[in-house]
């Protein structure tokens, strides 16, 4: 379904969303996009996002969308977790998070609970809340991005927690935020029929720009946007681009680099000092309106996380992806598939170690054909209207008639 539904009004309808946010900004940004779309379509609907992102408050939220901040836990490069506050034990932090999640669910009393990506939450912290809400007849939804990880890695991780059986036990539906012919996030795994029956491939989540003036740091004229996402593992990408400019004096395209809020301070300082020597590069640390930066760019160089990919498609920008390959292979799988469909160009990180190769790719990037000229199937951005339609049907059909539907 491509058209957005008519605006309806629901009296005191509530949706709770959970975003564990241990590495980067992808989970919170995805939840926020869905929340904003839903409150735009349905008056009287309130959405509350539980988030572990340290900078959750740096984003703006529409009326009737709010967030609850839980103590932050960060994921290290080796895949292990630690508390953001070094003086706090990880176990204590997880207990606090679990308690806040449960108490929020009890107090907010949502009609629908949407969990992003981690079925049982970080270290199982949301399982108790799932059981509580299910016992009260609430609708429970698991949202999965288009690519989770390499099948053997994801299967090993989920087997340790019996996750697939728990998905079958707790969740009513599983939304995949991508079209079925792009990638199956559970492909290559032994998935119970009960889980497969719950899966809906809703489509990619389209992005749009606000009506506010463009940020002041947007360069005049054409520029290539270089983005690392959250930036926690973006050092290599930024360094590769700087070295490309250093190695090839004929590379004179303007570049706007966004380091990301989670890039370690010492790396950030080093990157900014190196980039300051190159007149064609401008560097900023963070912008909470990445949509505007991508919409204004002539091309994009990125690591290729889910949200960046949706923005590249939404604004139809020529793109070069240099994906992360550890600790998850998600970005590599997505970039490989998108390159197969002719939507983007890709360099493996090993290839990006050659500065002249990166320079050559950057020089030709703005002239690359946009994604819309590639495989048409990769450009279906139907996720938000499909989610809105599904949610509207659920709320209209609730058994107890708690809400009255009034056409706008």
Secondary structure, DSSP 8 states (H G I E B T S, - for coil): --S----EEEEEEEEEEEE--SSSSHHHHHHHHHHHHHHHHEEEEEEEEEE--TTGGGS---TTEEEEE---EEE-TTS-EEESSTTS-HHHHHHHHHHHHHHHHHHH--SEEEEES-TT-GGGTTHHHHHHHHHTT-EEEEEEES--S-HHHHHHHHHHTTHHHHHHHH-SEEEEES-TTT--TTTTS---HHHHTTEEE---------SS---TTS-SS--EEEE-TT-TT-HHHHHHHHHHHHH-TT----EEEE--TTS-HHHHHHHHHHHTT-TTEEEES--S-HHHHHHH-SEEEE---HHHHHHHHHTT-EEEE----SS--HHHHHHHHHHHTTS-EE--TTGGG-HHHHHHHHHHHTTS--GGGS-GGGG---HHHHHHHHHHHHHHT-TT--S-EEE-
